[in-house]
Amino acid sequence: MERELLFMNVKSFLQKAHYLSLDVVIGAVLSHILVARLPNGRQPVDWATTILLGICVFIIYTADRLYDVQKGLPTRATLPPRHRFHAENRPVLLKVLLGLVAVCLILVFWLPKSVIWFGLALGLASGGYVWAVSRLPVSNQKLVWKEPVVTVLYTVGVWGSSWAQKPVLGWSEIGLGLLFLLIVFQNLLLFSVMETYEFPHGSFSLATLWGVDRSDVVLRTLTGVITVLALVIFFLADDRFAQRAAVIEGLMSAVLYAIQRYPNRFLKNERYRWIGDGVFWLPVLIL
């Protein structure tokens, strides 16, 4: 009985952490550390930038969900589980967000000047995105731009916060950044397709615009392009750490392709979300 109770408590904790997108936050932090250590794996990692990045990712994801909840309050019973969780804990989450904003303001004093200017620009862009999305109804066709915009903002946040501190970038770093951009887009488009299976009458997205069949072709094409580029970097990069990073990114894309290839197996209990977000933890294998 005690073992079953412990299992249920752990399961409940992990479920709440998943609803709060803490797995996404950890993935962003691990990916950022990977970027910071390029090209040779021995570069120092700025602790303030890393912590601030994780907090900002959490703030953006939580604020986006709270905006969705605010629009969906009249039909709360039909909200997806993660949005229902945010609706039920909205007062607490708003206080948490305010506290984290205060922490971010304190951490600014430990940031390099280049990162501060970079963060201000990205913060304005991210804030503008959240505000714009919050003004649109779930059926608005402009939401098809959500996946591309989030892809760029997320990639720029993870990679740009490190690149802003480097005087020189090698071609392999730029190539790995491009790979990461394609993987993030693959992840988001895949999630849109899976959500189409789960909620046929859900919000408008690229998957609903293109349809499942065309989206499937795009995802397969992305997998092929990412695999080829990863192999090019692996064979041509001068540094072993960059080669290992290329292998990791190729593996990330392959896992996402497996979800796409067998959707029914990953729809149960939102496995596609757990595993799809979990691929961004893979950099830990070489850190």
N, C-alpha and C positions, 0 to 999 in steps of 0.2 A: 504493500500500500504506500509506504513512504517513497519507494522508488518511482511508483506511478505518479505520485504527487509532485516529486521533483521533476520528472519528465514533463508534466503538464505546465509547471511553472517556467521551465526553460523554454518550452515551446511558445508559451504566451509572451515571454520576454523577447524572443527572436521575432515573433510576429509583429509586435509593437515596434521593434527596431526597424523592421522591414517597412512598415507603414510610414515611419518617419524618414525613410530613405537614408538611414544611416549606412546601409551597405553601399549606396551610391557615394556617400561622403568618403567612406574608407577607400573606395576604388579611385576616387579623384585624388586623394592624398597619396596613395601608392603610385599612381601614374605620374603625379607631379614629382615625387622623389626620383622616379626613374629618369625623368627629363633632366632634373637637376644634376644627376650624376653622369650624364652624357658629357663628352663622348667616351671617356675611358673608365667610367665607373668609380672614380676616386674624387670627383668634384664635391666640395662641401655643400650641404643642404641648409638653407636659411630656415631656421625653426619658426620664426615669426610669419614668414610668407606661407609656409606649409600649414600652420594652424589657422591662419586667416583664410586661406583658400577653403579649407574644410568647413569653417563656420559659414562662409559666404555661400557655398554650395547648399548647405542645409537651409539657410535663410531663403534662398531663391526657390528651392523646391517646396518648402513649407508655405511660403507666401503664395506661390502659384496654386497650391492645393486649397488654401484658405479662400482665395478668390473664387475658385471653382465651387467651393462649398457655399459661399455667399450667393452665387448665382443659382445654386441648386437647392437652397433651403426649403422652398415649397414642396419639393419632391424628395425629401431626405431619405425616405424609405427605399427609393430606387437608386440611391447613390452606390457606386462601387465600394467595396470594403474599406480601402485606404482613405477614400474621401469621407466615408461615414465616420471613420476613426477621427479624422480632423474635425468633423462637425461636432462630434461629441466632446472633444477636448479643446475646442476653439478658444475659450477664455485663457486656459493655461498656456496654450501654444503662443498666443499673442504676447503674454508676459515673458515667455522664454525668448521670443524674437527680440523684444525690447532689450532684454538683458544681454543678448548676444551682440546686438548693435553697439551697446556700450563697451563690450569687450573688444570689438573691432576697432573702436575709436582709440582705445588704450594701446592696442597692438601697433597702431600706425606709427607710434614713436620709435619702434624698433625696426621699421622697414627702410630699405634703401630708397633714396629719392626716386630712382627710376621706377621702382615698383609702385610707389605712391601715385605717380602720374599715370602709370599703366592702370592701376586699380580704379582711379577716379574715372577714367574713360570707360573702362569695362563696367563699372558700377552704374554709370549713367545709361549705358546701352542695355544692361540687364534690367534696370529699373523701368526703362522705357518699354522693353519687351513685356514685362509682367503687367504693366499698366495697360498696354495696348490689348493684350490677350484678355484681360479682365473685362474690357469694354465690349467684347464680341460675344454674341450668342453661340451656343454649342454647334449650331448648324450653319454658321457663317463660312462661306467658301474661303475667306482670307486665312482661315486656320490651316490651310494646306501649307502655309509658309512656316508653320510651327516647327516641324522636324528640321528643315534646313537652318532656321535661325538658331534653334537650340544647339544644333550640331556645331555651328561656328562659335557661339558664345561659350559653350562648354570646352571646346578644344582650345580656344584662345585663352580661357581662364587657366586651364591646366598647364599648357605649354608656354603661353606668353608670360605668365608670372615668373617663370624660370628664365626664359630667353631675355627678358628685360634686364637681367643681371649679368648677362654674358656679352663681352665685347665682340666676340666673333662666333659665328655659327658655321659648322661644317656641313657639307652636302648630305651626309648621312643623317644628321640631326633633322635637317629640313625634310628629308625623305621620310623619316620615322614620324615626324609631325603630320605629314600628309597622310600616311597610313592610319594614324590615330584618328584623323578627321573622317576618313572613309569608314573606319570601324564604328565610330560614334553614330554616323548616319545609318549604317547597316543596323545597328542596335535599335535606333529609334524607329526606323521604317519597319523592322521586324515586329517591334512592340505594337505598332499601329495595325499591322496585319493580324496579329494575335488578338488584339482588342476588337477587331472586326468580327472575328469568330465568336468572341465572348459576348459582345454587345453590338448586334447588327444595326441597331438604331442609335448608336452612340454619337460622339462628336465627329465633325468633319475633319478629315486628315488626308494625307497623300494616298494612303491605302484605300480610302473610300473614293477618292478622285480617280486613281488609276485602276482600281479593281484589284482583286487578289491575284489574278493570273499575271497581269503586267507587273505588279509589285514583286511577284515571285521571280520573274525574269530579271528585274533590276537587282534583287538580292543575290541571285546566282551570279550575275555579272560582277557585282561588287566583290563577292568572294573570290572570283577568278582574278580580278585586277589586284586585289590586296595580296593574294598568294604570289602572283608574279613579282610585284614590287618588293615584297618581303624577301623573296629569293634573290632579287637583284642586289638589295642592300646586304644580304647575308654573304654573297660571294664577292662583292666589290668593296665593302667597307674595310678600312684599314685597322679598326679597333675591334677587339674581341667583344667588348661590352655592347657595342652597337650591333654586332652580329647576333648576339644573344637576345637583344631587344627586338630585332627583326623576327626572330623565331617566336618570341612571346606574342608579338602582334599578329603573326600569322596564325598562331594557335587560338587567339581570341576570336578571330574571324571564323575559324573552323568550328568552334563551339557554337557560335551564332548560326552558322549554316546547318549544324545538326538539329537545332531547334526548329529552323525553317523546314527542314527535310521531314521531320516527324512531329508536326504540330499537335496532333491529338495526345501524344504522350506528355507534352509539356504544358497543356492547357489546365490539367488537373492541379488544383490548389495553387494556381499561378506559378507553377514551376518555371515557366519561361522567364518570369520576372526575377526570381531568385537566381537562376543560372545566368540569365542575360546580363544582369547587373554584376553578378559575381565574376564575369570574365575580366572586369577591370581590377580584380584582385590578383590576377596572374603575374603582374610585374614583381610581386613579392618573391617569386621563385628565383630571381636573379639579383635582388637587392642585398 
